[in-house]
Amino acid sequence: MYERQGKGDYVMISAQQVSFAYAETPVLEEVTATAGDGAMIGLIGPNGSGKTTLLRTLYAALRPGSGRVEVDGTPVARLRPIELARRIAVVAQESAPELPLTVVDMVLLGRAPLRSVFQSYSREDHRKAAAALYRMGARELAERSFNTLSGGEKQRVLIARALAQEADHLLLDEPTNHLDIRYQHEILALVRTLAITTVVVLHDLNLAARYCDRLVLLDGGRVVSSGEPDTVLCPEVLEPVYGVAVRRFEEPDCVQLGFRPHAGKPDYEATPRA
Amino acid sequence: MSQYRSLPIASGGAGDDLEHARRRRHTLTWLGGLSLILLGTIPVAVGIGPVGIPPGTVVRIVGHHLSGLPALPDWPGSADTIVWLVRIPRVLLGIAVGAGLGMTGVALQALVRNVLADPYILGVTSGASTGAAATILFGVGGGMGAAGLTGSAFIGGAAATALLFLLARVGGRITSIRLLLAGVTIGFVLSAVTSFLIFLSDAPDGARAVLFWMLGSLARAQWSSIGIAVVVVLAVLVLLVFWARRFDALAVGDDSARTLGVSPDRFRALSLALVSLCVGAVVAVAGGVGFVGLVVPHIARLCVGGAHRRVFPVAALIGAIFLAWADVFARVAFAPRELPLGIVTAVVGAPFLAVLVRRFYAGNV
């Protein structure tokens, strides 16, 4: 149900020269990034580098001070909420609701943008919700109260909701947070099987290396490097950004990294930050 | 690269619709059962009072007035007056007030994302109290009789709502926390104004009359005065049920709501105006009946879960039944004196809430 085959449409989401500031503090400065054609784009960078802020401008939660954000060629600011929801599904970083929604209700919410206020959820909606839960290995959670789930279970349910939404673009803000190693890999592998354009904020660079088609490395609100993981994940790019020593080794299908703190090494202290 | 990701993957459980039918039956059972209880409540609650009237007679009197059947009364004329002119409007008003407070309580708890919220945190009630106090103590709008009191209470509530928007709306946005703080602030200020009015007044029984009004009562119910409240409550209930999914989305979070097709700022402002209208209409005729709007949403969620398309109608029904019976108690317990309704709802509601908190929300909320 989520696989679109041979769709040659113009499906992309892009930020061009986007700047954003909270009050007087600039958070993003002329950031340009594009995701399209069913690719999976990883946003990486240290804490406070602007990853989540960039993601939030992509789904119009924040309005950039300058620059343009477009989805399929239309500025997001011009889309009505309901149109936006049909194009972009988001798993944001939000605390769980206090009100006891069941997992089914939570996933069904993904179908809400497809229904007018006068329609109730159809049997089809329930089927799609069930299928999305299956995809995320969470079908057995259906009757549980969302509040009572573990962090990893919540994350899987939220992604199921995004799947049920059947949008062309999927934005994920640190979807592997709270997940153990097995689920980190399972979830990203699953997201990779979806033929929808995906932008994912990731902290773990090795996960980014393994699952993303392209990476955008942010530091201090600017794009430091972007391109295929192979080109972005180099010690000479990462070390000044993160301030740790990086060792890179090749695995059969991707690069992987090892890290070691610099522990006051004089040669590193001399390295200027980008 | 991407074409390799288009391989179909077995979705598993094709045809699984999450027991759609059972889910629907469950909800319909609750709605049907509560509707029956409410229907049964009307003749029984109308019959109870200083003059007892059997439910069967109540039904015949109502039938006589509505459809002309039975055509010939076999009951005394006094029973007719008591049932048709006094108690039926009163019970209907109780149902409208209970339903209104129950469902607006649900709405507000979702709007401010806090299960401790109730319809009165908005300060609407405090505004209505100030308006009512002005009429009771100084005769503002007093030339209009009972309508003057209702009218000035409603105007006070509306003014408080306007103030709320003014305070809580910054840059076109109303956040949950700002709404809560603004509502509490307005509540305190207007309570102070009401107290000040009482202080200024020389009316000997003024303070007592204002207090009685603030604790709520259905004693002023007449056919002429309940119409607006009933219509507003019904209309708001219909709208809330249509908007139920938006409330679900908003309860999850502003960002989630935004990506589920709801503009959180606009929707919050719109539904807030609607809820304020409903609370204002209810409080203007019945005074500040406390606790219903806080307790009923919790009971409703225990019955049918948290999804608002189910919670709104169920909370309205439970609120209606609860208040109809609370009023029966209020007029019978210390007859011929009437207990203020707010005392009954608090005395019954508080232990209920305490039990709920301890038994059902352990490890949940």
Interface residues (C-beta under 8 A of the other chain):
Chain A: M1 E3 R4 Q5 G6 D37 G38 A39 R56 Y59 A60 A61 P81 I82 L84 A85 R86 I88 A89 V90 A92 E94 S95 P97 E98 L99 P100 L101 T102 V104 D105 M106 L108 L109 G110 A112 P113 R115 V117 F118 S120 R123 H126 R127 A129 A130 A131 L133 Y134 R135 R139 A142 S145 N147 T148 Q165 L171 R192 T193 L194 A195 D213
Chain B: M1 S2 Q3 R5 S6 L7 P8 I9 S11 G12 G13 A14 G15 D16 D17 L18 H20 R23 Q109 A110 R113 N114 V115 F242 W243 R245 R246 D248 A249 A251 V252 G253 D254 D255 S256 R258 T259 L260 G261 V262 S263 R301 G305 G306 A307 R309 G363 N364 V365
